[in-house]
Amino acid sequence: MSNSHLFLKSGFPRAPLQNGLGRYVCQLQRVTLKFCKHHGSSRGMRAFLENHLVDFAKENPGIVVYVKPRRHRTPVLVGEYLNGDREWLNCRNNTKDEILKWMQLLKTQNGSSSSLRLRKMWHTDVPSIQGPWTPFTLKSPDTNLTTYPNTNDSQPLDIEESATEKLIELFKKQKLNDQSVNSIDAKQCLKELE
């Protein structure tokens, strides 16, 4: 386990400004596309600027798009959000379709997803290592092959047999043993009489 989470901001998970309760407000405020006009690793970024940038800007009028050419640098996408967070993506040797997908991803995020260590409202000194409970955790594997409605009323494994049921079962076993003993005694008596 790494200790990289120690340097992240921590907080409780919440929707930013209760987004979605009224109207939806896109959390992405501005996008800066940085690229080189001549370098080969910026080829996909240049193709994106020629083919998809105008359409993206028309579809998202609330997002400000900056284009910043830089000499001999790797192409970069920088997204700035309403809560002040910045998301930085390296787009070296990406195609125009990949860059469009990254732009859509930046548009749908709220900015704090990757830079926030989530804290929980509860604490335990002995955390469970067994995993979450499901309704199928203690079920018998025979139920996978059962056809329903089932006439055999077998109990699930997670329900213990009650004390009353145990006593009834012991009584039935004792009664069967007594009957078998009595039948053996009756047979011996008949043989003796003959």
Salt bridges, closest charged atoms under 4 A:
GLU80 OE1 - ARG30 NH1 2.52
GLU80 OE2 - ARG86 NH2 3.21
ASP85 OD1 - LYS9 NZ 3.24
ASP97 OD1 - HIS52 NE2 3.93
ASP125 OD1 - HIS123 NE2 3.01
GLU169 OE2 - LYS173 NZ 3.89
